[in-house]
Amino acid sequence: MSHESHEACCLQCGGRDFATGIHIGLTAEIGDVGLSYKDGLLLIGTEPMRAEICTACGTIRSLYVENVNHHWRTR
Ligand SMILES: [Zn+2]
């Protein structure tokens, strides 16, 4: 097939089914693991990470955040 698709095969198992937008949570505590940002003077927040996985073997294909319009805290 020379048909081009934005959905590549899973590198691990060759599967083509992916689940996106998965919440990444903590097993014991309430809350999300995320990336810190600082908007304005004192507003510090956390942008939760999302994951995309192969539904066949569970390989995490990518990690991303939905909202990129933040001033990221880099230290
Ligand atoms: Zn896979």
N, CA, C, O and the ligand as a Tripos MOL2 file, in Angstrom:
@<TRIPOS>MOLECULE
protein
  301   299    76     0     0
PROTEIN
NO_CHARGES

@<TRIPOS>ATOM
      1 N           0.8340   -1.1930    0.0000 N.3       1 MET1
      2 CA          0.0000    0.0000    0.0000 C.3       1 MET1
      3 C           0.8800    1.2590    0.0000 C.2       1 MET1
      4 O           1.7330    1.4260    0.8710 O.2       1 MET1
      5 N           0.6660    2.1270   -0.9710 N.am      2 SER2
      6 CA          1.4050    3.3720   -0.9710 C.3       2 SER2
      7 C           0.5740    4.4920   -0.3720 C.2       2 SER2
      8 O           1.0010    5.6460   -0.3180 O.2       2 SER2
      9 N          -0.6200    4.1320    0.0770 N.am      3 HIS3
     10 CA         -1.4980    5.1220    0.6750 C.3       3 HIS3
     11 C          -0.8650    5.7080    1.9250 C.2       3 HIS3
     12 O          -0.4900    4.9830    2.8470 O.2       3 HIS3
     13 N          -0.7530    7.0110    1.9420 N.am      4 GLU4
     14 CA         -0.1180    7.6600    3.0830 C.3       4 GLU4
     15 C          -1.1510    7.9960    4.1420 C.2       4 GLU4
     16 O          -2.2300    8.5090    3.8430 O.2       4 GLU4
     17 N          -0.8080    7.7040    5.3610 N.am      5 SER5
     18 CA         -1.7050    8.0030    6.4670 C.3       5 SER5
     19 C          -0.9030    8.6330    7.5870 C.2       5 SER5
     20 O           0.2790    8.3410    7.7680 O.2       5 SER5
     21 N          -1.5680    9.5060    8.3380 N.am      6 HIS6
     22 CA         -0.8810   10.1120    9.4710 C.3       6 HIS6
     23 C          -0.7590    9.1070   10.6180 C.2       6 HIS6
     24 O          -0.0180    9.3340   11.5740 O.2       6 HIS6
     25 N          -1.4880    8.0020   10.5160 N.am      7 GLU7
     26 CA         -1.4320    6.9890   11.5610 C.3       7 GLU7
     27 C          -0.4260    5.9250   11.1580 C.2       7 GLU7
     28 O          -0.7120    5.0710   10.3190 O.2       7 GLU7
     29 N           0.7340    5.9830   11.7540 N.am      8 ALA8
     30 CA          1.7360    4.9760   11.4660 C.3       8 ALA8
     31 C           1.4620    3.7300   12.3030 C.2       8 ALA8
     32 O           0.6980    3.7650   13.2680 O.2       8 ALA8
     33 N           2.0840    2.6630   11.9220 N.am      9 CYS9
     34 CA          1.9610    1.4360   12.6970 C.3       9 CYS9
     35 C           2.7030    1.5780   14.0130 C.2       9 CYS9
     36 O           3.6340    2.3720   14.1500 O.2       9 CYS9
     37 N           2.2610    0.7860   14.9700 N.am     10 CYS10
     38 CA          2.9910    0.7040   16.2250 C.3      10 CYS10
     39 C           4.3660    0.1160   15.9600 C.2      10 CYS10
     40 O           4.5040   -0.8790   15.2490 O.2      10 CYS10
     41 N           5.3780    0.7400   16.5370 N.am     11 LEU11
     42 CA          6.7450    0.2750   16.3110 C.3      11 LEU11
     43 C           7.0000   -1.0620   16.9830 C.2      11 LEU11
     44 O           7.9030   -1.7940   16.5800 O.2      11 LEU11
     45 N           6.2270   -1.3860   17.9880 N.am     12 GLN12
     46 CA          6.4640   -2.6120   18.7420 C.3      12 GLN12
     47 C           5.7430   -3.8140   18.1450 C.2      12 GLN12
     48 O           6.3410   -4.8750   17.9690 O.2      12 GLN12
     49 N           4.4560   -3.6510   17.8330 N.am     13 CYS13
     50 CA          3.6740   -4.8090   17.4080 C.3      13 CYS13
     51 C           3.0570   -4.6340   16.0220 C.2      13 CYS13
     52 O           2.4380   -5.5640   15.5040 O.2      13 CYS13
     53 N           3.2160   -3.4640   15.4180 N.am     14 GLY14
     54 CA          2.6520   -3.2410   14.0940 C.3      14 GLY14
     55 C           1.1700   -2.9370   14.1070 C.2      14 GLY14
     56 O           0.5480   -2.8360   13.0500 O.2      14 GLY14
     57 N           0.5990   -2.7910   15.2850 N.am     15 GLY15
     58 CA         -0.8300   -2.5160   15.3870 C.3      15 GLY15
     59 C          -1.1780   -1.1450   14.8460 C.2      15 GLY15
     60 O          -0.3220   -0.2640   14.7560 O.2      15 GLY15
     61 N          -2.4350   -0.9700   14.4880 N.am     16 ARG16
     62 CA         -2.8650    0.2900   13.9020 C.3      16 ARG16
     63 C          -3.9250    1.0030   14.7280 C.2      16 ARG16
     64 O          -4.3950    2.0750   14.3470 O.2      16 ARG16
     65 N          -4.2960    0.4270   15.8340 N.am     17 ASP17
     66 CA         -5.3100    1.0550   16.6710 C.3      17 ASP17
     67 C          -4.6510    1.8110   17.8130 C.2      17 ASP17
     68 O          -3.8920    1.2470   18.6010 O.2      17 ASP17
     69 N          -4.9560    3.0910   17.8820 N.am     18 PHE18
     70 CA         -4.3840    3.9120   18.9290 C.3      18 PHE18
     71 C          -5.4910    4.6220   19.6870 C.2      18 PHE18
     72 O          -6.5090    5.0130   19.1160 O.2      18 PHE18
     73 N          -5.2720    4.7790   20.9780 N.am     19 ALA19
     74 CA         -6.1890    5.5490   21.8000 C.3      19 ALA19
     75 C          -5.4880    6.8370   22.1950 C.2      19 ALA19
     76 O          -4.3510    6.8130   22.6670 O.2      19 ALA19
     77 N          -6.1630    7.9560   22.0040 N.am     20 THR20
     78 CA         -5.5440    9.2450   22.2770 C.3      20 THR20
     79 C          -6.2830    9.9640   23.3980 C.2      20 THR20
     80 O          -7.4030    9.6080   23.7640 O.2      20 THR20
     81 N          -5.6260   10.9760   23.9260 N.am     21 GLY21
     82 CA         -6.2550   11.8150   24.9390 C.3      21 GLY21
     83 C          -6.4160   11.1550   26.2850 C.2      21 GLY21
     84 O          -7.2770   11.5460   27.0730 O.2      21 GLY21
     85 N          -5.5990   10.1600   26.5560 N.am     22 ILE22
     86 CA         -5.7320    9.4190   27.8060 C.3      22 ILE22
     87 C          -5.1920   10.2400   28.9660 C.2      22 ILE22
     88 O          -4.1040   10.8100   28.8770 O.2      22 ILE22
     89 N          -5.9400   10.2980   30.0360 N.am     23 HIS23
     90 CA         -5.4870   10.9970   31.2230 C.3      23 HIS23
     91 C          -4.3740   10.2000   31.8910 C.2      23 HIS23
     92 O          -4.4130    8.9700   31.9460 O.2      23 HIS23
     93 N          -3.3810   10.9260   32.3970 N.am     24 ILE24
     94 CA         -2.3140   10.2990   33.1600 C.3      24 ILE24
     95 C          -2.5290   10.6700   34.6140 C.2      24 ILE24
     96 O          -2.3630   11.8290   34.9950 O.2      24 ILE24
     97 N          -2.8900    9.7120   35.4100 N.am     25 GLY25
     98 CA         -3.1810    9.9870   36.8040 C.3      25 GLY25
     99 C          -2.2110    9.2800   37.7320 C.2      25 GLY25
    100 O          -1.3410    8.5220   37.3020 O.2      25 GLY25
    101 N          -2.3840    9.5470   38.9990 N.am     26 LEU26
    102 CA         -1.5810    8.8870   40.0110 C.3      26 LEU26
    103 C          -2.3860    7.7270   40.5880 C.2      26 LEU26
    104 O          -3.6100    7.8050   40.6890 O.2      26 LEU26
    105 N          -1.7090    6.6680   40.9590 N.am     27 THR27
    106 CA         -2.4230    5.4900   41.4300 C.3      27 THR27
    107 C          -2.9160    5.6580   42.8480 C.2      27 THR27
    108 O          -3.9470    5.0920   43.2120 O.2      27 THR27
    109 N          -2.1990    6.4310   43.6660 N.am     28 ALA28
    110 CA         -2.5510    6.5130   45.0730 C.3      28 ALA28
    111 C          -3.1610    7.8600   45.4500 C.2      28 ALA28
    112 O          -3.9900    7.9330   46.3570 O.2      28 ALA28
    113 N          -2.7640    8.9030   44.7750 N.am     29 GLU29
    114 CA         -3.2250   10.2330   45.1340 C.3      29 GLU29
    115 C          -4.1480   10.7740   44.0480 C.2      29 GLU29
    116 O          -4.1100   10.3480   42.8940 O.2      29 GLU29
    117 N          -4.9590   11.7070   44.4520 N.am     30 ILE30
    118 CA         -5.8320   12.3600   43.4760 C.3      30 ILE30
    119 C          -5.0380   13.4380   42.7540 C.2      30 ILE30
    120 O          -4.3290   14.2250   43.3820 O.2      30 ILE30
    121 N          -5.1580   13.4690   41.4640 N.am     31 GLY31
    122 CA         -4.4830   14.5140   40.7200 C.3      31 GLY31
    123 C          -3.8190   13.9830   39.4790 C.2      31 GLY31
    124 O          -3.7030   12.7740   39.2790 O.2      31 GLY31
    125 N          -3.3910   14.8930   38.6610 N.am     32 ASP32
    126 CA         -2.7390   14.5450   37.4210 C.3      32 ASP32
    127 C          -1.2630   14.8710   37.4950 C.2      32 ASP32
    128 O          -0.8520   15.8050   38.1840 O.2      32 ASP32
    129 N          -0.4750   14.0970   36.7830 N.am     33 VAL33
    130 CA          0.9090   14.4700   36.5570 C.3      33 VAL33
    131 C           0.9330   15.4040   35.3700 C.2      33 VAL33
    132 O           0.3650   15.1030   34.3200 O.2      33 VAL33
    133 N           1.5830   16.5230   35.5310 N.am     34 GLY34
    134 CA          1.5460   17.4640   34.4300 C.3      34 GLY34
    135 C           2.7360   18.3830   34.4140 C.2      34 GLY34
    136 O           3.6840   18.2240   35.1830 O.2      34 GLY34
    137 N           2.6710   19.3440   33.5240 N.am     35 LEU35
    138 CA          3.7470   20.3000   33.3230 C.3      35 LEU35
    139 C           3.3550   21.6300   33.9370 C.2      35 LEU35
    140 O           2.2410   22.1180   33.7450 O.2      35 LEU35
    141 N           4.2780   22.2020   34.6710 N.am     36 SER36
    142 CA          3.9860   23.4440   35.3730 C.3      36 SER36
    143 C           4.0820   24.6410   34.4450 C.2      36 SER36
    144 O           4.9210   24.6950   33.5460 O.2      36 SER36
    145 N           3.2020   25.5960   34.6890 N.am     37 TYR37
    146 CA          3.2850   26.8540   33.9510 C.3      37 TYR37
    147 C           2.9920   27.9970   34.8990 C.2      37 TYR37
    148 O           2.4480   27.8020   35.9860 O.2      37 TYR37
    149 N           3.3540   29.1730   34.4780 N.am     38 LYS38
    150 CA          3.1430   30.3660   35.2840 C.3      38 LYS38
    151 C           2.5530   31.4340   34.4000 C.2      38 LYS38
    152 O           3.2500   32.0430   33.5880 O.2      38 LYS38
    153 N           1.2660   31.6600   34.5610 N.am     39 ASP39
    154 CA          0.5860   32.6840   33.7810 C.3      39 ASP39
    155 C           0.3120   33.8720   34.6800 C.2      39 ASP39
    156 O          -0.2670   33.7160   35.7540 O.2      39 ASP39
    157 N           0.7160   35.0440   34.2600 N.am     40 GLY40
    158 CA          0.5250   36.2150   35.0920 C.3      40 GLY40
    159 C           1.5660   36.2630   36.1950 C.2      40 GLY40
    160 O           2.6160   35.6270   36.0980 O.2      40 GLY40
    161 N           1.2720   37.0180   37.2440 N.am     41 LEU41
    162 CA          2.2650   37.2390   38.2850 C.3      41 LEU41
    163 C           2.3780   36.0610   39.2380 C.2      41 LEU41
    164 O           3.4800   35.5990   39.5350 O.2      41 LEU41
    165 N           1.2500   35.5800   39.7120 N.am     42 LEU42
    166 CA          1.2900   34.5780   40.7650 C.3      42 LEU42
    167 C           0.5640   33.2900   40.4040 C.2      42 LEU42
    168 O           0.5970   32.3210   41.1620 O.2      42 LEU42
    169 N          -0.0690   33.2780   39.2880 N.am     43 LEU43
    170 CA         -0.8400   32.1010   38.9230 C.3      43 LEU43
    171 C           0.0800   30.9930   38.4250 C.2      43 LEU43
    172 O           0.6850   31.0810   37.3570 O.2      43 LEU43
    173 N           0.1580   29.9610   39.2320 N.am     44 ILE44
    174 CA          0.9550   28.8080   38.8360 C.3      44 ILE44
    175 C           0.0110   27.6270   38.6770 C.2      44 ILE44
    176 O          -0.7790   27.3290   39.5730 O.2      44 ILE44
    177 N           0.0920   26.9850   37.5830 N.am     45 GLY45
    178 CA         -0.8150   25.8730   37.3340 C.3      45 GLY45
    179 C          -0.0770   24.6650   36.8050 C.2      45 GLY45
    180 O           1.1380   24.6790   36.6050 O.2      45 GLY45
    181 N          -0.8410   23.6360   36.5880 N.am     46 THR46
    182 CA         -0.2850   22.4160   36.0190 C.3      46 THR46
    183 C          -1.1450   21.9870   34.8370 C.2      46 THR46
    184 O          -2.3490   21.7670   34.9700 O.2      46 THR46
    185 N          -0.5230   21.8760   33.7190 N.am     47 GLU47
    186 CA         -1.2290   21.4080   32.5300 C.3      47 GLU47
    187 C          -1.0880   19.8910   32.4680 C.2      47 GLU47
    188 O           0.0200   19.3790   32.3100 O.2      47 GLU47
    189 N          -2.1980   19.1710   32.5910 N.am     48 PRO48
    190 CA         -2.0900   17.7140   32.6510 C.3      48 PRO48
    191 C          -1.6000   17.1210   31.3440 C.2      48 PRO48
    192 O          -1.9460   17.5850   30.2570 O.2      48 PRO48
    193 N          -0.7930   16.0910   31.4750 N.am     49 MET49
    194 CA         -0.2970   15.4050   30.3020 C.3      49 MET49
    195 C          -1.3400   14.4290   29.7820 C.2      49 MET49
    196 O          -2.1310   13.8730   30.5430 O.2      49 MET49
    197 N          -1.3260   14.2380   28.5040 N.am     50 ARG50
    198 CA         -2.1490   13.2250   27.8650 C.3      50 ARG50
    199 C          -1.2290   12.2320   27.1570 C.2      50 ARG50
    200 O          -0.0900   12.5490   26.8160 O.2      50 ARG50
    201 N          -1.7370   11.0580   26.9490 N.am     51 ALA51
    202 CA         -0.9310   10.0340   26.2950 C.3      51 ALA51
    203 C          -1.7000    9.4380   25.1250 C.2      51 ALA51
    204 O          -2.9310    9.4100   25.0990 O.2      51 ALA51
    205 N          -0.9310    8.9680   24.1720 N.am     52 GLU52
    206 CA         -1.5050    8.1890   23.0720 C.3      52 GLU52
    207 C          -0.8540    6.8170   23.1080 C.2      52 GLU52
    208 O           0.3720    6.7100   23.0930 O.2      52 GLU52
    209 N          -1.6580    5.7780   23.1550 N.am     53 ILE53
    210 CA         -1.1010    4.4350   23.2690 C.3      53 ILE53
    211 C          -1.6140    3.5350   22.1520 C.2      53 ILE53
    212 O          -2.6620    3.7740   21.5520 O.2      53 ILE53
    213 N          -0.8360    2.5000   21.9020 N.am     54 CYS54
    214 CA         -1.2830    1.4000   21.0550 C.3      54 CYS54
    215 C          -2.2080    0.5330   21.8910 C.2      54 CYS54
    216 O          -1.8290    0.0740   22.9690 O.2      54 CYS54
    217 N          -3.4210    0.3070   21.3990 N.am     55 THR55
    218 CA         -4.3830   -0.4510   22.1970 C.3      55 THR55
    219 C          -4.0980   -1.9480   22.1810 C.2      55 THR55
    220 O          -4.6900   -2.7000   22.9540 O.2      55 THR55
    221 N          -3.1970   -2.3850   21.3060 N.am     56 ALA56
    222 CA         -2.8950   -3.8180   21.2340 C.3      56 ALA56
    223 C          -1.8340   -4.2220   22.2500 C.2      56 ALA56
    224 O          -1.9890   -5.2260   22.9450 O.2      56 ALA56
    225 N          -0.7570   -3.4430   22.3390 N.am     57 CYS57
    226 CA          0.3430   -3.8550   23.2070 C.3      57 CYS57
    227 C           0.6030   -2.8650   24.3310 C.2      57 CYS57
    228 O           1.3820   -3.1560   25.2380 O.2      57 CYS57
    229 N          -0.0410   -1.6870   24.2870 N.am     58 GLY58
    230 CA          0.1030   -0.7480   25.3880 C.3      58 GLY58
    231 C           1.2880    0.1680   25.3000 C.2      58 GLY58
    232 O           1.5520    0.9240   26.2360 O.2      58 GLY58
    233 N           2.0100    0.1270   24.2070 N.am     59 THR59
    234 CA          3.1400    1.0340   24.0590 C.3      59 THR59
    235 C           2.6550    2.4830   24.0020 C.2      59 THR59
    236 O           1.7410    2.8160   23.2460 O.2      59 THR59
    237 N           3.2770    3.3330   24.8090 N.am     60 ILE60
    238 CA          2.9510    4.7510   24.7620 C.3      60 ILE60
    239 C           3.6280    5.3710   23.5520 C.2      60 ILE60
    240 O           4.8550    5.4000   23.4560 O.2      60 ILE60
    241 N           2.8160    5.8630   22.6360 N.am     61 ARG61
    242 CA          3.3850    6.4150   21.4140 C.3      61 ARG61
    243 C           3.8130    7.8560   21.5880 C.2      61 ARG61
    244 O           4.8410    8.2680   21.0490 O.2      61 ARG61
    245 N           3.0430    8.6250   22.3310 N.am     62 SER62
    246 CA          3.4300   10.0060   22.5220 C.3      62 SER62
    247 C           2.8240   10.5420   23.8040 C.2      62 SER62
    248 O           1.8050   10.0560   24.2960 O.2      62 SER62
    249 N           3.4830   11.5520   24.3210 N.am     63 LEU63
    250 CA          2.9760   12.3150   25.4520 C.3      63 LEU63
    251 C           2.8110   13.7500   24.9940 C.2      63 LEU63
    252 O           3.6440   14.2680   24.2510 O.2      63 LEU63
    253 N           1.7380   14.3960   25.4340 N.am     64 TYR64
    254 CA          1.5130   15.7600   24.9790 C.3      64 TYR64
    255 C           0.5730   16.4640   25.9460 C.2      64 TYR64
    256 O          -0.0540   15.8250   26.7920 O.2      64 TYR64
    257 N           0.4800   17.7550   25.8200 N.am     65 VAL65
    258 CA         -0.5150   18.5230   26.5570 C.3      65 VAL65
    259 C          -1.4460   19.1480   25.5400 C.2      65 VAL65
    260 O          -1.0640   19.3930   24.3960 O.2      65 VAL65
    261 N          -2.6880   19.4080   25.9760 N.am     66 GLU66
    262 CA         -3.6730   19.9240   25.0450 C.3      66 GLU66
    263 C          -3.5510   21.4360   24.8710 C.2      66 GLU66
    264 O          -3.7420   21.9610   23.7740 O.2      66 GLU66
    265 N          -3.2320   22.1260   25.9610 N.am     67 ASN67
    266 CA         -3.1440   23.5830   25.9150 C.3      67 ASN67
    267 C          -1.6780   23.9900   25.9460 C.2      67 ASN67
    268 O          -0.9900   23.7590   26.9400 O.2      67 ASN67
    269 N          -1.2040   24.5860   24.8820 N.am     68 VAL68
    270 CA          0.2040   24.9670   24.8180 C.3      68 VAL68
    271 C           0.4130   26.4580   25.0600 C.2      68 VAL68
    272 O           1.5360   26.9560   24.9900 O.2      68 VAL68
    273 N          -0.6810   27.1640   25.3450 N.am     69 ASN69
    274 CA         -0.5740   28.6170   25.5090 C.3      69 ASN69
    275 C          -0.2610   28.9930   26.9530 C.2      69 ASN69
    276 O          -1.0390   29.6890   27.6060 O.2      69 ASN69
    277 N           0.8430   28.5420   27.4270 N.am     70 HIS70
    278 CA          1.2760   28.8630   28.7770 C.3      70 HIS70
    279 C           2.7010   29.3970   28.7500 C.2      70 HIS70
    280 O           3.4360   29.2190   27.7790 O.2      70 HIS70
    281 N           3.0670   30.0540   29.8430 N.am     71 HIS71
    282 CA          4.4640   30.3980   30.0520 C.3      71 HIS71
    283 C           5.0690   29.2970   30.9050 C.2      71 HIS71
    284 O           4.9000   29.2940   32.1240 O.2      71 HIS71
    285 N           5.7530   28.3860   30.2950 N.am     72 TRP72
    286 CA          6.2290   27.1880   30.9650 C.3      72 TRP72
    287 C           7.3320   27.4970   31.9520 C.2      72 TRP72
    288 O           8.2240   28.3010   31.6830 O.2      72 TRP72
    289 N           7.2560   26.8500   33.0920 N.am     73 ARG73
    290 CA          8.3000   26.9940   34.1040 C.3      73 ARG73
    291 C           9.4000   26.0000   33.7680 C.2      73 ARG73
    292 O           9.1990   24.7860   33.8220 O.2      73 ARG73
    293 N          10.5360   26.5200   33.4290 N.am     74 THR74
    294 CA         11.6270   25.6460   33.0080 C.3      74 THR74
    295 C          12.6650   25.4440   34.0980 C.2      74 THR74
    296 O          13.6330   24.7060   33.9160 O.2      74 THR74
    297 N          12.4580   26.1040   35.2310 N.am     75 ARG75
    298 CA         13.3280   25.8360   36.3770 C.3      75 ARG75
    299 C          12.7120   26.3890   37.6340 C.2      75 ARG75
    300 O          13.2920   26.2650   38.7120 O.2      75 ARG75
    301 ZN          1.5500   -2.0660   19.6950 Zn       76 ZN76
@<TRIPOS>BOND
     1     1     2 1
     2     2     3 1
     3     3     4 2
     4     3     5 am
     5     5     6 1
     6     6     7 1
     7     7     8 2
     8     7     9 am
     9     9    10 1
    10    10    11 1
    11    11    12 2
    12    11    13 am
    13    13    14 1
    14    14    15 1
    15    15    16 2
    16    15    17 am
    17    17    18 1
    18    18    19 1
    19    19    20 2
    20    19    21 am
    21    21    22 1
    22    22    23 1
    23    23    24 2
    24    23    25 am
    25    25    26 1
    26    26    27 1
    27    27    28 2
    28    27    29 am
    29    29    30 1
    30    30    31 1
    31    31    32 2
    32    31    33 am
    33    33    34 1
    34    34    35 1
    35    35    36 2
    36    35    37 am
    37    37    38 1
    38    38    39 1
    39    39    40 2
    40    39    41 am
    41    41    42 1
    42    42    43 1
    43    43    44 2
    44    43    45 am
    45    45    46 1
    46    46    47 1
    47    47    48 2
    48    47    49 am
    49    49    50 1
    50    50    51 1
    51    51    52 2
    52    51    53 am
    53    53    54 1
    54    54    55 1
    55    55    56 2
    56    55    57 am
    57    57    58 1
    58    58    59 1
    59    59    60 2
    60    59    61 am
    61    61    62 1
    62    62    63 1
    63    63    64 2
    64    63    65 am
    65    65    66 1
    66    66    67 1
    67    67    68 2
    68    67    69 am
    69    69    70 1
    70    70    71 1
    71    71    72 2
    72    71    73 am
    73    73    74 1
    74    74    75 1
    75    75    76 2
    76    75    77 am
    77    77    78 1
    78    78    79 1
    79    79    80 2
    80    79    81 am
    81    81    82 1
    82    82    83 1
    83    83    84 2
    84    83    85 am
    85    85    86 1
    86    86    87 1
    87    87    88 2
    88    87    89 am
    89    89    90 1
    90    90    91 1
    91    91    92 2
    92    91    93 am
    93    93    94 1
    94    94    95 1
    95    95    96 2
    96    95    97 am
    97    97    98 1
    98    98    99 1
    99    99   100 2
   100    99   101 am
   101   101   102 1
   102   102   103 1
   103   103   104 2
   104   103   105 am
   105   105   106 1
   106   106   107 1
   107   107   108 2
   108   107   109 am
   109   109   110 1
   110   110   111 1
   111   111   112 2
   112   111   113 am
   113   113   114 1
   114   114   115 1
   115   115   116 2
   116   115   117 am
   117   117   118 1
   118   118   119 1
   119   119   120 2
   120   119   121 am
   121   121   122 1
   122   122   123 1
   123   123   124 2
   124   123   125 am
   125   125   126 1
   126   126   127 1
   127   127   128 2
   128   127   129 am
   129   129   130 1
   130   130   131 1
   131   131   132 2
   132   131   133 am
   133   133   134 1
   134   134   135 1
   135   135   136 2
   136   135   137 am
   137   137   138 1
   138   138   139 1
   139   139   140 2
   140   139   141 am
   141   141   142 1
   142   142   143 1
   143   143   144 2
   144   143   145 am
   145   145   146 1
   146   146   147 1
   147   147   148 2
   148   147   149 am
   149   149   150 1
   150   150   151 1
   151   151   152 2
   152   151   153 am
   153   153   154 1
   154   154   155 1
   155   155   156 2
   156   155   157 am
   157   157   158 1
   158   158   159 1
   159   159   160 2
   160   159   161 am
   161   161   162 1
   162   162   163 1
   163   163   164 2
   164   163   165 am
   165   165   166 1
   166   166   167 1
   167   167   168 2
   168   167   169 am
   169   169   170 1
   170   170   171 1
   171   171   172 2
   172   171   173 am
   173   173   174 1
   174   174   175 1
   175   175   176 2
   176   175   177 am
   177   177   178 1
   178   178   179 1
   179   179   180 2
   180   179   181 am
   181   181   182 1
   182   182   183 1
   183   183   184 2
   184   183   185 am
   185   185   186 1
   186   186   187 1
   187   187   188 2
   188   187   189 am
   189   189   190 1
   190   190   191 1
   191   191   192 2
   192   191   193 am
   193   193   194 1
   194   194   195 1
   195   195   196 2
   196   195   197 am
   197   197   198 1
   198   198   199 1
   199   199   200 2
   200   199   201 am
   201   201   202 1
   202   202   203 1
   203   203   204 2
   204   203   205 am
   205   205   206 1
   206   206   207 1
   207   207   208 2
   208   207   209 am
   209   209   210 1
   210   210   211 1
   211   211   212 2
   212   211   213 am
   213   213   214 1
   214   214   215 1
   215   215   216 2
   216   215   217 am
   217   217   218 1
   218   218   219 1
   219   219   220 2
   220   219   221 am
   221   221   222 1
   222   222   223 1
   223   223   224 2
   224   223   225 am
   225   225   226 1
   226   226   227 1
   227   227   228 2
   228   227   229 am
   229   229   230 1
   230   230   231 1
   231   231   232 2
   232   231   233 am
   233   233   234 1
   234   234   235 1
   235   235   236 2
   236   235   237 am
   237   237   238 1
   238   238   239 1
   239   239   240 2
   240   239   241 am
   241   241   242 1
   242   242   243 1
   243   243   244 2
   244   243   245 am
   245   245   246 1
   246   246   247 1
   247   247   248 2
   248   247   249 am
   249   249   250 1
   250   250   251 1
   251   251   252 2
   252   251   253 am
   253   253   254 1
   254   254   255 1
   255   255   256 2
   256   255   257 am
   257   257   258 1
   258   258   259 1
   259   259   260 2
   260   259   261 am
   261   261   262 1
   262   262   263 1
   263   263   264 2
   264   263   265 am
   265   265   266 1
   266   266   267 1
   267   267   268 2
   268   267   269 am
   269   269   270 1
   270   270   271 1
   271   271   272 2
   272   271   273 am
   273   273   274 1
   274   274   275 1
   275   275   276 2
   276   275   277 am
   277   277   278 1
   278   278   279 1
   279   279   280 2
   280   279   281 am
   281   281   282 1
   282   282   283 1
   283   283   284 2
   284   283   285 am
   285   285   286 1
   286   286   287 1
   287   287   288 2
   288   287   289 am
   289   289   290 1
   290   290   291 1
   291   291   292 2
   292   291   293 am
   293   293   294 1
   294   294   295 1
   295   295   296 2
   296   295   297 am
   297   297   298 1
   298   298   299 1
   299   299   300 2
@<TRIPOS>SUBSTRUCTURE
     1 MET1         2 RESIDUE 1 A MET
     2 SER2         6 RESIDUE 1 A SER
     3 HIS3        10 RESIDUE 1 A HIS
     4 GLU4        14 RESIDUE 1 A GLU
     5 SER5        18 RESIDUE 1 A SER
     6 HIS6        22 RESIDUE 1 A HIS
     7 GLU7        26 RESIDUE 1 A GLU
     8 ALA8        30 RESIDUE 1 A ALA
     9 CYS9        34 RESIDUE 1 A CYS
    10 CYS10       38 RESIDUE 1 A CYS
    11 LEU11       42 RESIDUE 1 A LEU
    12 GLN12       46 RESIDUE 1 A GLN
    13 CYS13       50 RESIDUE 1 A CYS
    14 GLY14       54 RESIDUE 1 A GLY
    15 GLY15       58 RESIDUE 1 A GLY
    16 ARG16       62 RESIDUE 1 A ARG
    17 ASP17       66 RESIDUE 1 A ASP
    18 PHE18       70 RESIDUE 1 A PHE
    19 ALA19       74 RESIDUE 1 A ALA
    20 THR20       78 RESIDUE 1 A THR
    21 GLY21       82 RESIDUE 1 A GLY
    22 ILE22       86 RESIDUE 1 A ILE
    23 HIS23       90 RESIDUE 1 A HIS
    24 ILE24       94 RESIDUE 1 A ILE
    25 GLY25       98 RESIDUE 1 A GLY
    26 LEU26      102 RESIDUE 1 A LEU
    27 THR27      106 RESIDUE 1 A THR
    28 ALA28      110 RESIDUE 1 A ALA
    29 GLU29      114 RESIDUE 1 A GLU
    30 ILE30      118 RESIDUE 1 A ILE
    31 GLY31      122 RESIDUE 1 A GLY
    32 ASP32      126 RESIDUE 1 A ASP
    33 VAL33      130 RESIDUE 1 A VAL
    34 GLY34      134 RESIDUE 1 A GLY
    35 LEU35      138 RESIDUE 1 A LEU
    36 SER36      142 RESIDUE 1 A SER
    37 TYR37      146 RESIDUE 1 A TYR
    38 LYS38      150 RESIDUE 1 A LYS
    39 ASP39      154 RESIDUE 1 A ASP
    40 GLY40      158 RESIDUE 1 A GLY
    41 LEU41      162 RESIDUE 1 A LEU
    42 LEU42      166 RESIDUE 1 A LEU
    43 LEU43      170 RESIDUE 1 A LEU
    44 ILE44      174 RESIDUE 1 A ILE
    45 GLY45      178 RESIDUE 1 A GLY
    46 THR46      182 RESIDUE 1 A THR
    47 GLU47      186 RESIDUE 1 A GLU
    48 PRO48      190 RESIDUE 1 A PRO
    49 MET49      194 RESIDUE 1 A MET
    50 ARG50      198 RESIDUE 1 A ARG
    51 ALA51      202 RESIDUE 1 A ALA
    52 GLU52      206 RESIDUE 1 A GLU
    53 ILE53      210 RESIDUE 1 A ILE
    54 CYS54      214 RESIDUE 1 A CYS
    55 THR55      218 RESIDUE 1 A THR
    56 ALA56      222 RESIDUE 1 A ALA
    57 CYS57      226 RESIDUE 1 A CYS
    58 GLY58      230 RESIDUE 1 A GLY
    59 THR59      234 RESIDUE 1 A THR
    60 ILE60      238 RESIDUE 1 A ILE
    61 ARG61      242 RESIDUE 1 A ARG
    62 SER62      246 RESIDUE 1 A SER
    63 LEU63      250 RESIDUE 1 A LEU
    64 TYR64      254 RESIDUE 1 A TYR
    65 VAL65      258 RESIDUE 1 A VAL
    66 GLU66      262 RESIDUE 1 A GLU
    67 ASN67      266 RESIDUE 1 A ASN
    68 VAL68      270 RESIDUE 1 A VAL
    69 ASN69      274 RESIDUE 1 A ASN
    70 HIS70      278 RESIDUE 1 A HIS
    71 HIS71      282 RESIDUE 1 A HIS
    72 TRP72      286 RESIDUE 1 A TRP
    73 ARG73      290 RESIDUE 1 A ARG
    74 THR74      294 RESIDUE 1 A THR
    75 ARG75      298 RESIDUE 1 A ARG
    76 ZN76       301 GROUP 0 **** ****
